[in-house]
Amino acid sequence: MKIVVGGGCSMVQYRVPREELPYDPANRKSIVEYAQKLVGRTLRDSCDVDSFSSKKGNKGKLGQAIEYCYFEYEPNSAQEPDFPEVGLELKTNPVKRKKDKALSAKERLVLTMIDYCALVHETWESSTVLSKMGDMLLITFLHEPEKDEFDYEFEFVGTPSIPPEDMAVIRDDWETIVAKVKAGLAHEISGGDTNYLEACTKGASAKTVRKQPYSDIMAKQRAFALKSSYMTAFYDKNICLESIMRRRGEESMGLEDLVKARIGEYVGATNIELGDRFGLNPRSKSFNALLTKAMLGVGQENEIAEFSKAGITVRTIRLEQNGRIREHISFPAFEFADLLAEAEWEDSEFGKVCNSKFLFVVFKENEQGVYELRGCEFWSMPSEMVDAAEATWEETRRVVEGGVKFIECAPCCNGGRPTIKNDLPGSGFNHVAHVRPHASQSAYRFEDGTEIGNVARDASELPDGRAMTKQSFWLDKGVVEKLLKDRGY
């Protein structure tokens, strides 16, 4: 039975008579309290999921199953709130458990699809995205790939409010995206354009496109979403966040201008002088990260709130006198099993990095061979570079899934041991991103069980049971060299 309520364009189809609903759809408190009964339980524990799971094409749609089975209404794509009588918007978001047992967002929180042609006629106050964030009922579940989706446990149910200081950043992000569409550049939108709110690709594939109003070039279909880094900052209670302190007159200053102003105060100082000033050891592995925090006035034990929420990747760059960089720029090592478990590029760990901003803190070698601070630069990957990085990610997955080839070379400067090469995409793959070892010592386990090096410490297991030195994605140094040269370094 379908019971339709609402008037005009506002229609909700309930699956049972209104009086039989286990909550009052006209009472916000009733809806929230009913939703909170999910915490610590699974959907299978909480309601009959058989009617939904038997419907064709419903695999992988837990959010719709919650609407259909638990709240007893038909899922729809209407722009109005899911509970229109109280203006409450239902959103679901998967989380995963980190090694320290804290929660992190598995993916971004999608808010609403973007209609480029309608977007340019909105104001912030009348925007669809603001209405979607106005009053959210957020339901999060723990994603465990070995389980059926109806057996995922619900971790958090509540109605979070976005702090005013964050909403100001989100508004700036929205205006950045709108400005790009108005300039006829919707096809060049990148996740790195913004901080907390992004325009993520959304569709059957990245090739799904739609019209934009001020250009004949088709643009990728996108949706407004809160970045996964922003959601992780909300979920992970183990992170101690500290905002960059603003001085009088800096209240309305944008994040990039604020950071450049702070770091600019120390331009010309050497790394040794800065170490002395802030009581840091330049030889320490954590020196660069701690120095950035110190220059921004953030405590050593805390994380920079604005950077954590925006997912900004900070890297210290050491330029030689000729403007060259000695090494490529590395990212954290990955496990092969985790890499293959990533279903979508934009939700992959490497994809999240490439679709967010970078901050390069730049030191350059002076005539005495000492490195001086020259400034800092924010940068986001152009869309064509993001596509190239995605190609590297896809090729890496293809090679790993098909079986990495070990190519043994003659011993050379390797303690008499043979050098093992492989067919993962190297630095010549596309001159944007590549894969190379992340561990300082090589380690392998071969098909016959023979091992070289410390496999437990320095290697990652392949799908076929072999193991090889831990790998990571790297950004080609030539990309950063050109960027800094173009910006006058």
NORFEN-V781289 format. One record per residue. N is the residue number from 1. PHI is phi as a letter, one per 40 degrees, with the letter a starting at -180 (999 if undefined). Layout:
((N:PHI) (N:PHI))
This chain:
((1:999) (2:b) (3:b) (4:c) (5:b) (6:h) (7:b) (8:g) (9:c) (10:c) (11:b) (12:b) (13:b) (14:c) (15:c) (16:b) (17:d) (18:d) (19:c) (20:c) (21:c) (22:c) (23:a) (24:b) (25:c) (26:b) (27:b) (28:d) (29:c) (30:c) (31:c) (32:c) (33:c) (34:c) (35:c) (36:c) (37:c) (38:c) (39:d) (40:g) (41:b) (42:b) (43:c) (44:c) (45:c) (46:c) (47:a) (48:c) (49:c) (50:c) (51:c) (52:c) (53:c) (54:c) (55:c) (56:c) (57:g) (58:c) (59:c) (60:g) (61:b) (62:c) (63:d) (64:c) (65:c) (66:c) (67:c) (68:c) (69:c) (70:c) (71:c) (72:g) (73:b) (74:c) (75:d) (76:a) (77:b) (78:c) (79:c) (80:c) (81:d) (82:c) (83:b) (84:c) (85:c) (86:b) (87:g) (88:c) (89:b) (90:c) (91:b) (92:b) (93:a) (94:c) (95:b) (96:b) (97:c) (98:c) (99:c) (100:c) (101:g) (102:c) (103:c) (104:b) (105:c) (106:c) (107:a) (108:c) (109:b) (110:c) (111:b) (112:a) (113:c) (114:b) (115:b) (116:d) (117:c) (118:c) (119:d) (120:c) (121:b) (122:c) (123:b) (124:d) (125:c) (126:b) (127:c) (128:c) (129:c) (130:c) (131:c) (132:c) (133:c) (134:d) (135:a) (136:b) (137:b) (138:c) (139:b) (140:b) (141:b) (142:c) (143:c) (144:b) (145:d) (146:c) (147:b) (148:c) (149:c) (150:c) (151:b) (152:c) (153:c) (154:c) (155:b) (156:a) (157:b) (158:a) (159:b) (160:c) (161:b) (162:c) (163:d) (164:d) (165:c) (166:c) (167:c) (168:c) (169:c) (170:c) (171:c) (172:c) (173:c) (174:c) (175:c) (176:c) (177:c) (178:c) (179:c) (180:c) (181:c) (182:c) (183:c) (184:g) (185:b) (186:d) (187:c) (188:b) (189:c) (190:b) (191:d) (192:c) (193:c) (194:b) (195:b) (196:b) (197:c) (198:b) (199:b) (200:c) (201:c) (202:a) (203:i) (204:d) (205:a) (206:c) (207:c) (208:c) (209:b) (210:a) (211:c) (212:b) (213:c) (214:b) (215:a) (216:c) (217:c) (218:c) (219:b) (220:d) (221:c) (222:b) (223:b) (224:c) (225:a) (226:c) (227:d) (228:c) (229:c) (230:c) (231:c) (232:c) (233:c) (234:c) (235:c) (236:c) (237:c) (238:c) (239:c) (240:c) (241:c) (242:b) (243:c) (244:c) (245:c) (246:b) (247:c) (248:d) (249:g) (250:b) (251:d) (252:c) (253:c) (254:c) (255:d) (256:c) (257:c) (258:c) (259:c) (260:c) (261:c) (262:c) (263:c) (264:c) (265:c) (266:b) (267:c) (268:h) (269:c) (270:c) (271:c) (272:c) (273:c) (274:c) (275:c) (276:c) (277:c) (278:b) (279:g) (280:b) (281:c) (282:d) (283:c) (284:c) (285:c) (286:c) (287:d) (288:c) (289:c) (290:c) (291:c) (292:d) (293:c) (294:c) (295:c) (296:c) (297:g) (298:b) (299:c) (300:c) (301:c) (302:b) (303:b) (304:c) (305:d) (306:c) (307:c) (308:c) (309:c) (310:c) (311:g) (312:c) (313:c) (314:b) (315:b) (316:c) (317:b) (318:b) (319:c) (320:c) (321:d) (322:c) (323:g) (324:c) (325:b) (326:c) (327:b) (328:c) (329:c) (330:c) (331:b) (332:d) (333:c) (334:b) (335:c) (336:c) (337:c) (338:c) (339:c) (340:c) (341:c) (342:c) (343:c) (344:b) (345:d) (346:c) (347:c) (348:c) (349:c) (350:c) (351:c) (352:c) (353:c) (354:c) (355:c) (356:b) (357:c) (358:b) (359:b) (360:b) (361:c) (362:b) (363:b) (364:b) (365:c) (366:c) (367:c) (368:c) (369:g) (370:b) (371:c) (372:b) (373:c) (374:b) (375:i) (376:a) (377:b) (378:c) (379:a) (380:b) (381:c) (382:c) (383:d) (384:c) (385:c) (386:c) (387:c) (388:c) (389:c) (390:c) (391:c) (392:c) (393:c) (394:c) (395:c) (396:c) (397:c) (398:c) (399:c) (400:c) (401:c) (402:c) (403:h) (404:c) (405:c) (406:c) (407:b) (408:c) (409:b) (410:c) (411:d) (412:a) (413:f) (414:b) (415:g) (416:g) (417:c) (418:c) (419:c) (420:b) (421:b) (422:a) (423:b) (424:c) (425:c) (426:c) (427:c) (428:c) (429:c) (430:a) (431:g) (432:b) (433:a) (434:a) (435:b) (436:a) (437:c) (438:b) (439:c) (440:c) (441:b) (442:c) (443:a) (444:a) (445:b) (446:c) (447:d) (448:c) (449:g) (450:c) (451:b) (452:b) (453:g) (454:c) (455:c) (456:c) (457:c) (458:b) (459:b) (460:b) (461:c) (462:c) (463:d) (464:c) (465:g) (466:c) (467:a) (468:a) (469:d) (470:d) (471:b) (472:a) (473:c) (474:b) (475:c) (476:c) (477:c) (478:c) (479:c) (480:c) (481:d) (482:c) (483:d) (484:c) (485:c) (486:c) (487:c) (488:g) (489:c))
